Amino acid sequence: MRQNNLFIILIILLGLVGGYFYYAQAIVPAISSVPPAPINQNNDSLKQFKTITIGFGILSDKVFSTLSAFGESPVQPGLTGKKDLFAPF
């Protein structure tokens, strides 16, 4: 009986040691194969957005003027959804 307990403890101990070595080898920090882009300190501000312009030329296009609203506008609220099964009567 004592020998059986010794074998069980030995198997558990070997499993724990084997598991430790398996996870110690498997968990390795990720190394990127592509280096990150260098940060340019001169352009690292919001000053580059001063020159952005928005083109409204699409609004004067003939195709844009043919667009029309589809559906109910404005949307009128109504009763939608399921009935609450757990609500008290």
KAHU-V530195 format. One record per helix or strand of 2 or more residues. SS is the DSSP state (~ for helix, > for strand). FROM is the first residue (numbers start at 0). TO is the last residue. If there is no record, write none. Layout:
# KAHU-V530195
ss;from;to
SS;FROM;TO
SS;FROM;TO
This chain:
# KAHU-V530195
ss;from;to
~;1;25
~;45;50
~;56;59
~;61;64
